[in-house]
Amino acid sequence: MRALRKVTEGPGLELVDIPEPTPGWGEVKIRVERTGLCGTDLHLYRWDGGAPGSLTPPQTLGHEFCGVIVELGKGLVDENGPDSLQVGQRVSVEGHVVCGRCRNCRAGRGHMCVRSIGIGVNRDGAFADYVVVPASNVWVQPDTIDSELGALFDPFGNAVHTCQQVELTGQDVLITGAGPIGIMCVALAKHSGARHVVITDLNEERLELARSVGADRALVPSKEALAEAMSDLRIREGFDVGLEMSGAPAALQTLVDYCNHGATLALLGLPAGPFAIDWGKVITRMLTIKGVYGREMYDTWYLATFLTETSPALREALRSVITHRFKPDQWEEAFAAAASGHAGKIIIDWEN
């Protein structure tokens, strides 16, 4: 089968032919239909950021994907039932494989597992025709979710998990960072009944995507004053909610400066390193800061499916985040598009 792999340490990947995997005890074999390209994949490709030391070649990349179950490993029974796994089901997959033994796992907080490993980082991933994953990581999708939308459920789950941290209905929301997940947060906030949603970024193309899913204002801070946008929208005292999706130090300071006293700030964006913020404002304004990682296993998956299953408008808003589609042998073009900063979500079609 085809597999896009990191074959040696250092920059680069190779599309190679390797044997199909065989599911072990309690594992599921999936025929991959669509994969999404993530910032983590870019770091692994370029061998920068946290990539060195996190992956041991040879390794197949890819953790955002949707496919069809083709084989159940030993210990699994193909039977009818509301929670059973069956050959032929279309599924998405939770990318974190947890230990099940640590305190957080035993308390039902698998997303905080201290021994979590990543599909496509610490074990072979889905940039391939077939992938094997633990049955507990498999998420069966309803018929309303096609393979493209199913491949978005990893980043969409990040957006849902971030939005789970705050009250959105009737609130004024400031989002910093208009990458695919930030744009998904715009759609979720509007779907949840936010009063106004304002998003900032340095990339006008991505801001236009944010406008298309419902942002009331989408602005480049150096070109348009945030205070003027607030005045136009009659946001008098500050934003009620801040969602930081970029990892940029200046973005978090923007939230601290423009959110109202008592606001909640949810942070998903990963910074490149430590940085300072004005803690005096955080303390005296009684701001609540919440770090967010991955998806809550598995409550976020239920919410993500229920939200998209019941709202055609939200499904189309999510689909609009996809700006590029490639075949596996075009993987170099796909990674170049992702690195350009001029793309939304990039999808690789493994059925072609």
Secondary structure, 3 states (H helix, E strand, C coil): CEEEEECCCCCCCEEEECCCCCCCCCEEEEEEEEEEECHHHHHHHHCCCCCECCECCCEECCCEEEEEEEEECCCCCCCCCCCCCCCCCEEEECCEECCCCCHHHHCCCHHHCCCCEEECCCECCCCECEEEEEHHHEEECCCCCCHHHHHCHHHHHHHHHHHHCCCCCCCEEEEECCCHHHHHHHHHHHHCCCCEEEEECCCHHHHHHHHHCCCCEEECCCCCCHHHHHHHCCCCCCEEEEEECCCCHHHHHHHHHHEEEEEEEEECCCCCCCCCCCHHHHHHCCCEEEECCCCCCCHHHHHHHHHHHCCHHHHHHHHCCEEEEECHHHHHHHHHHHHHCCCCEEEEECCC
